[in-house]
Amino acid sequence: MAQSRKTALPSAAQQTGRDFAAIALAYAKRAAADKKQVNHCKWVRLAGQRHLDDLKRSKKRDWPFKFDPWYANDVCEFIEGLPHVEGKWETPTITLEPAQIFILAMVFGWRDKKTGLRRFTDTYIEMARKGAKSTLTAGVVLYCTCCEDEPGPLVLIGATTGAQAQKVFNPAKLMVQKTPDLQEAFGLRAWARAITCDDNGGTIQTINSKSATQDGHNPHLAVLDELHAHKDRGLYDVVHSADGARRNPLYWKITTAGYILDGVCYEQRTFTTKMLDGAIVADHVFGIIFTLDGPKDFTPERKVGDDPYDEKNWPKANPLMPITPSLASMRRLAVKAKGAPGEEGEFFTKRLNRWMSAASAWLSVPQWIACGDSTLRLRDFAGLDCYVGADLAHKSDLTAVTLAAVTADDQLLVKTWFFLPEAVLNRDGQSDRNNAELYRQWAKQGKLITTAGDWVDQARVERLIRRLKSVLRVLKVNFDHFAAAEEMAVRLNTDLDDGDGFAFILPKNAKNVTNPARNLEARVIAGPHLLRHDANPVMTWCVGNAVVDRRIDGSILPKKETPMSMNKIDGVDSTVHAIAPMMLTTEAEDEGMDDYLAAMRAQAA
């Protein structure tokens, strides 16, 4: 199996003359060097750069992973030995293209230094239709069944319907039937609804949404095909239900873009982009997205995105062009899309892999990270006029408190605290599964304050605000509009108000938010000389989650991508709340703040 294969078999380069690990490295270098994103989109370029960066990290003793070329070569050599089962090809067996080799080399080549097991347990691959995703996945299915030294490997191929699941199962089945040597080497048998492996007791079978209520699966490999079509999390949660029961599981998700922005696919896509952008760290996840670039994906010099009708851009979403799809077929589809408005959305989504109606990110995560300084401390705020903004959780949600001040040379200082109930850390299998894992990571790092029970301890939050007031010159505290905030504001004004109105509530709407949000936006773009924050990874995640409504009148309103999204922006809201009182004009205070503060003082009395 995997270890015995490594000791018994020569390298792929010796067998085939192809050094797949070297091909993958060359692909990563080309992508990373494509700074103008002419041939590779932002996410492919970042995936390539991640490999190069990780190779440097792997030389350090304390970094737990290494890249082993043997495994990268072995999986590619195995799949290139499989036959074509659809269409007409120049060779009888599969010939992998550089983009495919890169994916395989990353997923199977990166290993844990101590155990030798795969580093990546979760894979997200998104590309346009006709990119041979099903063929590649069929090869992965057979490799994981036969070659990973896993006793009784169960391989599940999942999709919303049985027919869709067959699109990966049938090629794998035909590959087995057409290759007697494969049958003999591993004892493979192809049946109508399953493939079995006599050598290790392995089984390959399909699963669909109708069987999503069935628990008890313990997969070594779980494939989720066309994830964009999954309208709920049922099947996704079922295949993940036994996570941890296998020593080296692999969840392999393949898809094209779609329309469901509040579904599990766009959630996984967003997680992948955050990871590639550096907003979160997830060493167990490999992700790559082949698509056209929008204006926000380029450096500030480039104000427009890729022209969807310029054929030079099409390979960015179709990395196997012109092999598949052909240039001629893409040209026909483009003409059809131009002439029939109803066809344009399908062309953009399925052929150019662009999510329709997806809101674009507001602040640039790399630009935000560039302004980070983990050495920022409370003493840096001493002597400055300080302001606090707070976004309090309604229930068992994230709570954020931001301290902000502007220095004499107009640099905005921002330090943020986050609170979360301990119960949220253990929500495996729920809709915020990814969040729970991130929260545990951040809590362990001390970047997230946990409070006992199922609810945020608002008293703990209030004690922080009182402490800040006691050690710094905090002039105002601004809350979001929420019952707990009103009660807290009354208590703070009773004890700490000096007559100017210490704690108040400024409702979140475009009128109140536009100026502080624009101020923050401009400082992020300008760079570290105008913004210095404490590099809290929870805040970086919030920044990457925020999108913005831009109104005709020029006003803006930061928000979540969809109302039901589990990607939080509480830190962004609390920061905008903190900046807002710095920018309140006398007229604005006269219009509403005086009346509100007078009412608060009367209530406290």
N, C-alpha and C positions, 0 to 999 in steps of 0.2 A: 504494500500500500504506500502511503506518502513517504514514510521514512525508508522503507525497504526499496521503493522505487528510486529514491535519491541515491542510495548506496549501490543499487544494482544496475541502474541505467546510465549510459553516457549522457552528456549534456545535449540539449536540443541542437546547439550549433554543430556538434559532432555528428548528429544524426541527419540533420536537414541542411546544414550550411547556413542557417538563419539564427542570428543571435537576437532573440526577441527582446531581451532586457535592454540591449543596446539600442534597438529600434525605439523602444518606449522612452528611453532617456533622450534620444534625439528629438522625438516628438515633443517631450516636455520642454526642451530647450528652445525649439522653434516657437512653440506657443508662448512661452514666457517672454521671449525676445520680441514678440509682435506687439510692441507698445501702442502702436496706432490702431491695433485690432483690425487689420486689413483682412486677414485670413482666419483669425480665431476670435470668437466673441470673448467678452470679459470673463465669463465663467470658465471657459476652457483655458484661457491664459492663466487664471488664478489656480486652476487645478494643476497645470504644468509647473507653476512656480512653487506650489505646495510640495510637490515631489522633490524639487531641487533643494528647497529649504530643509525638508525632512532628511535628505541625504546628509546634509551638514550636521543636523542635530544628532543623527544616528552615531556619529563619531564620539559623542560625549558619553561617558560611562553612565551618567544618571538618566539618560533618555532611554526608555524601555524597548524601543523598536529598532529593527534593522531591515535593510532590503536584501533579500536573498535571491540572486539572479536565477538560481536553479529552479525554484518554484515558478518564477515568471516564465521561464523557458518551457518548463514541463507542461503547464496548462495550455500554452499556445501550441506546442508541438502535438499534444493530444488532440486538440480541436482541429488542427490542420490535417490530421489523419482521418477525419470524418468525411463522409461523402456529401456532395450536394444532393438535396432531395427535392428541390423546387427550381424550375426554370432551366435554361440552357447556359452552360458555363464552359470556358476554355479548358479547365482542368477538372478531373473527376472528383477531386477532394477540395475542401475549403482552403482558400488562401486569405489569410487575415490581412486587413488593411491597418495602417499605423494607428488610427484612432482606436480600433478594436484591440490591438496589441497593448496600447497604453492602458486601457481599462482593465484588461486581464492581468497585466503585469502589476498594476497597482493593487488590485484586490487580492491576488494570490502571492505576490512577491514580498509584500511587507509582512514581517513576522515579529512575534514577541521574542525578545532576546533570551528570556529564561525558558519558556515553554516550547518555542518553535512553532506555536500555533499562529494562525492568521491574525494579523492586527485588526483588520476591518471585519466587523460582523454585520454592518449595515451598509447597503449600497443603493444609491439613487442615480439612475441614468435616464436622461430626458433628451430626446432628439426627434426630428421630424419623421413622418411616416416613410416607409420603404427604406429604412436604414439598416435592415437585416438584424433588428433587435431580437426577433424570435429565433432566428438561426443561431445567433451567438449565444442566446440564453439556453437553447437546447443543448449546445456543446457544454455549457457550464453545468447543466443538470446532469449530464452523463459523467463528467469529470468528478463532480462532488459525490456521485453515487459510487464510483469505482475506485477513486485514487486518493482519498483523504484519510485512509486508515481509521475510519469511523465504524464501530460495530453497529450493524443494523441501521444504516442511515435511511431515514425517511425523508423523501423529497416531495414537497407539495408544490403543485403548480396552480396558483389561484387567480381567478378573474371574476368579474361580475356575473358572467354566464358560463355555462359549461362549454358552449361553442367557442367562446373567447379563450378559455383555458386550453382547449384542444390546439390552438394555434402555436403553442409551444410544445405541448405533449406530442402531437402528431409528427413534427419533424424529428424529435428525439426517437420516437418509435421507428420511423422509417430509417433513420441512421443505423439503429441496431439491426433491423431486418436486412439492410443492404451490406452489412459488414460482418461476415462470418468470423473473421479474426477477432473482432471485438466480443462477439458472443462467446467464443472459446476462451479468450484471455481472462474474462471476468465472470463467466457463467451467466451472461445476460440473457433474459428471455422477454420477448415482447408479446404482451397479451392485448386484448381489445381495450381494456380500461386501465392497464397498469404495465409497468416494466419492473421485473424483479432481477435481483443479482444473487446468484447462488453462493458466490464466494464469501460475501459478508452479511447476507440476509437483508440487503437493502431493497427498498421499494420506491417506485416513482408513481405518484397518482395525482389526480386533479381534485380541486375543491373549488366551489363557487359560492356566491352569496346565499343561495338557497340552503346550503349546508353550513352556513356561518354560525348556526346555533349549536353545532356539535363541538363539544370541548374534548380535551384529552389528546390533542395532537402534540407530537414531540419532534418537530422537524429538525433535521440537520441543515437542510436548505429549504427555504420558503421563497417561492417566486410569486410576485404580485404583478400581473400583466395589465397594461393600460390602466394604471392607477387613477388617471384623471376621470375615468368613468365611474369610480366608486362614489356613490351618493351618500354613503354613511361609513362609519368606522367598523361596522360589524365584522367583515372578513379580515380586515387589517388586525383587529384586536384578537380574533380567534387564532391566527397564525402566530401572533406574538405571545399568546397566553402561556406557553411553556418556556418562555425566554429564561435562560439560565439552566435548563435541564440538560442541555447538550454542552460539551466542553468547548466547541468551536462552531456555533451556529452561524449561518449566513442568511440574511434577509436581502433578497435581490429584487429591487423595484424598478421596473422599466415602464416608460410612458411617453406619450406625446403631450403637448399642451392641451388645455381644455378651457372650459367656461365656468366651472364650479369653484368659486374663489373661497368658499367657506368649507370646503371638503378636505379630506385627509391628504389628497395629492398636493394641493397647493400649500398645505401646512408643511408637508415634507420638502417641497421645493423651497419654501421660504427658509426652513431650517438649513437646507443645503447652501443657499446663497449667503446666509448669515455666517456659516462656517467658512466658506471660501473667502468672504470679505473680511474675516477676522473678528466679527462681532462676538462669536462664541468659539470655544475650543471643544472639538469632539473628535478625539483621536481614533475612535472606533468606527467613524463614518467616512465612507468614500462617496463623493458625489461629483457629477459632471453634467453640464447642461449645454447642449448645442443649440444656439438660437441666434437671431439677429440682435444687434445692439440697439438700445434706445438712446436718446440724448443724455440721459442720466448715467449711462454706463461708460461714458467717455470722460476724459479729463475736461476741465472747465473750458478749454479753448474750443472744443467742438460742441456746438449748440444743437445739432440735429442728429437724429439717429440714422440707421441704415435704411436706404430706400428699398422697400420690399419688392419693387419691380426691376431693380438692377440685378441682373443675373450674376454679377461678380460677387454679390453678397450671399447667394444661395448656399454655397458650400459651408458657410458658417453654421447653418442649421442641418445640413446634409453632409456629414463628413466623409461619406463614401462616394459622393459624386465625383465623376460622371458614371461610375460603375452602377450605382443604384442610389437614387433614381437617375434616369438619363436626363441629359440636358434638354433633349427634344420633348420629353414628357413634361418637364417643368415649364418649358416655354408654352406648351399648349394650355396647361392649367393657369398660367399667368394671364394669357389672352382671355380665357374664359372668365377669370375673376374680374378683369377690367371691364368686360362687357356686361356682366351680370352682377349687380351689387349684392345679391343674395349669396353668390359664390365666394365673395371676397373674404368673408370671415373664415370659411372653411380652408381657403388657400393660406391665409395668414396663420391659422391655428395648426393645421395638420401638415402643411408643406414647409412652413417657415418656423414652426414651433414657437409661436407667440401667443401668450395667454391673452384672451380677449377680456376687455373691461378691467384688467388688473391695474390698480393704482400704483404709481411709481413712488419709490422711497423719497423721503423728504431730505434728510441730511445725509451727506456722504460719510459712511462709516470709516473709510481710511482717513479722511480729513479729520473726523472726530478723534480717532485714535492718535493722530499726529499731535493733537493738543493735550494729550494725557501726561500727567506727572504724578506718579505714585507716591512721591515724597511730600505732596501737598498736605499740610497739617493745619490745625486750628490756629496755631500761632501765626500763620501767614495772613490771617484775617484780623489780627490784633490792630487796633487803631483805625480800622476802616468802618464806614457806614455799612452795616450788614443787613441782609433781608433773608427771610426764610419763606419757602414755599412748601406746601404739603398737599399730597394727594392721598387721602385716606381711603382704605378699602371698605367696600360696602359689607362684605361678608368675610369669607376666608380667602381673600385676595391679597395681592401685593400692595404694600403701602410704601410711599416714598416721601422723604423729607430732604429738601435741598437748601443748603446755605450758599448765598451768593454775595459777592461784593466786587466793587470796581476799584482798582488801584489808581494811583496818581497818574500813571502813564496809560490809563484806559484799558488795562487788561482785566477781563472778567474772570474772577475766581469762582469755581463751582465745586462744592463737595456734597455728596449725596449719600444718605443712609436708606437702607431698604429693610422692611419688616415683613415677616410671613409666619403664619401659624405652623407649628411643627407637623400637624396632620397632613398638610399639603405635600410634604416631602415624600409621603408614602402612597401616592395616587397612581401606582402602576396599573395599566389597563384602562385608565380613564381617558377622557378626551384630551387632557393636558399631560399625557405620558412624557413627551419630550421635555415639557417644562419641569416636571418633577425631577427628572434626572439632572437638568441644569441647576435647579434649586439646591439639590443635595451637594452638587459640586461647589457651588458658591458658598453655601453654608459652611462647608468644610474649610474653605479658604478664608472664612471670616468676613466675606463681602456681603453676607446676607444675615440679618439678625432674626433668629427664630424665637417665637413666643409659644408658651405651652398651650395645648388645646387646639380647637377647631377654628377659633376666631382670633383676629389680630388684637393684641393687647393694646388698646388705645392709651391706657395709662402710661405704658412704656414710651410711646411716641410723645406724649405730653411731657414726660420727664426730660426727654432729649431736648425739646424746644425750650423748656425752662432752664436747662443747663446752658444752652447756647446763649440765652439772654443774660445769664449770670456772669459769663466769662467774656462775652464780646459785646460790642455796641450794636445790638440787633434793634433796628428801628421799627420794623413791621413784620408781621407774619400773615401770609395770605393763604387761605384754604380754598379747596374746591367746594362746590355747593352740595352739602351732605349733612344729614341730621347730626351725626357725631361731630362734624366739624363745627357746627353752630354751637353745640354744647361746650366743646373745647374752647372755642373763641370766647364765650361768655366767661368761663373760669379764668382764662389768661388775662382778659381785660379787667376782671375784678381785682386780680392780684398784681398785674404788671403794667396796666395802662397809665401813662403819665399825662393823659389829657389830649394827646394827638391821635389816639386810636392805634393801639398796638396790634391787635388781631382783628382781621376782617375777612370777608368772603367776597370774591370777585367771580361771578358766574362765568363758566367757560363758554364763550361764544366768540364769533369772529371779531366783533367790535372790541372786546376786552383783550383778546389774545393776539391780534395782528401785530401790534407794535413790538411787544416783547418777543414774539416768535420770529419776526423779521430781524430783530437785533441779534438773537441767537444764531439765526441762519447766516447772517453776514459775518459774524465772528468765527463760525466754523470754517467758512470759506476763506477768510483772511488768514487763519492759522494761529500758531501758538503765541504770537506777540499780542493777540487780542483775546485769547481764550486759554485758560489753564484749568483743567479739571483733574480730579483725583484718580482717573483711570480705573474706576470701578467697573468690572466686566458686566455687572447687572445693568448699569446705566448704558454701556455700549450696546448691549442687546436691545434695550428700550429704544435707543436712537435708530438702530437698524429696523425696528418694527414700525416706526412712525411714517405715515404718509400724510399728505396735506391736500386739503381742498383749496383751490385758488379761485376766488370769486371774480366776477366781472368788474366789481368796484375796486379790485386790487387787494381786498382783505384775504387773509388766509386762516385756516383752522387745522392744526395738527390733529390727527385721529388715528384709530386702528384701521387696518385694511378693510375689515368687515366688522359689524357690531358683535358677532359671535366669535371672532378670532381669539385664540388663546395667547396670541403674541402681545405682550403687555407694553404699554408706553407710559406707565405711571411716572417713571423718572423724568421723562420729557415734560410731562404735565407739571410736575412739581418744580422743575427748573424754570419753565415759563411763568409759573405762579410767583417764583422768587424774583424774577426780573421785572414783572409787571409793576409793583409798587415803586420801583426806581424811576419808572417812566410816566407815572401818573401826573398829569398836568393839573394846575389849580382848577381849571374849568371842569376837568373830569371829576375831581374830588367834589367840587361844588354841585355838580349834576346829581350825584348819587351817593358818594361815600359819606358825606356829612350826615345825611338823613339816616343812613344805615348804622353808622357808628353811634349816633345819638340813641337810636332804638336799642342797640346792644347795651349801651351804658345804662339806659333806663331799665332794661330787663335785669341787668346785673344788680341794680340798686333794689 
